[in-house]
Amino acid sequence: MKTNKKPVQLTPKMLRNLIEVEVKKGFGKMEDPESCDAKEVDADEYGDDANIEHPVDWQKTATGEKAMGESFDKHVDYIKALKLHEARLLKNLKRVQEAKKRAVAYLAKAY
């Protein structure tokens, strides 16, 4: 059975009410965001290590059969993504090599 309701645009008031309901369900008292003291920090300090790949220690990451299965699936997905990235890079490398060949041939012909 399909309902014919149109999607409702989420307004700030509706979002605030939704958050208040969820906070009352499980988080307790909702604080006003303007009144809390938040320490401001530069984001550049956090982004430095984001793209660094670290070797995986299989004994530490996979503990138990369930964790090992999840970890294994994640690593397989990562390997698939790397394979796609490698194919893209090889395609670009081939394009660069062809351009280099044409440039060398042009220079050899011109001089």
N, C-alpha and C positions, 0 to 999 in steps of 0.2 A: 504494500500500500504506500503510495507516494503522496507526500504532502506538497501542496502548491504554494509554499511560503517563499516569498522573495527574500534574498539575503538582506539583513539589517546592517546599516552602516554603524559601526561602533563609534560612539561619541565619547569624549573625555568623561562626561558624567556617568555614562553607562559603564565604562571601564573602571572608574573609581568605585562604583557600587559593586561590580563584580569582584574586584580585589577585596573590598571590605567583607563581602560574604565569605570568600575563601579564607581570609585571615581569621575571621570569627570561627570558622570550622576547625582550624588546626593550629593556628599560630598565636592566638591570644590577642593582645591589644595592638591596634594599628597606630603607628606613630606618624606624625606629620613630617614629610620629607624636608620641609624648610626648617624645622626646628632642630633636627638632629645635627650633630657636629661631625661632618665628614672631612677627613683629611684629603687634600688634593695632592696628587702626585703626577709626575710627567709620565706619559704613556711610553715614551721612547725607551725607558728602562726595562719595561716588560717585553717588548718586542724583539730584543736582541737574540734570545735563545730559541725563538719560535721555529726557525727554519733549520735548526741543527738536528741532524739525524744521529741517534745514539744506537750503538749495537744492542741487540736484544739478548738478555740473559734468560734462556728458556726455563731454567730451574726456578728463577724468582718470579717470572711472570705467570707461569702456569702451575697453579697448585690445585690439585684435585682434577677429576675427570671432566667436570663441567667447565671449569676455568680453562683447562687445556683446550677443550673443544672451541670455546669462544675465542681464545687467543689464536688458535690455529686458523679459524675462519677469518679473523681480522688480518692475519699475516698473509693468507692466500689472497684476500682482497687487495692488500697493499701491493703484493707482487703483481697482480693483474694490472693495477693502476700504473706501476712502474713500467710494465711491458708496453702499455699504451703510450706512456710518456717517451719511452725509448723509440718507439716507432715514429712518433712525431718529430723527435730530434734527428733521427736518421733521414727522414724526409727533408728536413731543413738542411742537413749536412749535404745531401745529394744536390740540392738546389744551389748551395754555395759553391760546391766543387765544380758544377757545370758553369756557373758564372765565372769562376776563376779560370777554367779552361778556355772559355770564350775570350776573356781578357788577355790571356797569354797568347792565344792564336792571333788576336787583333794586333798586339804589339809586335809579334814575330813577322806578321805580314806588313805592317807599317814601316818597320825599320829593317 
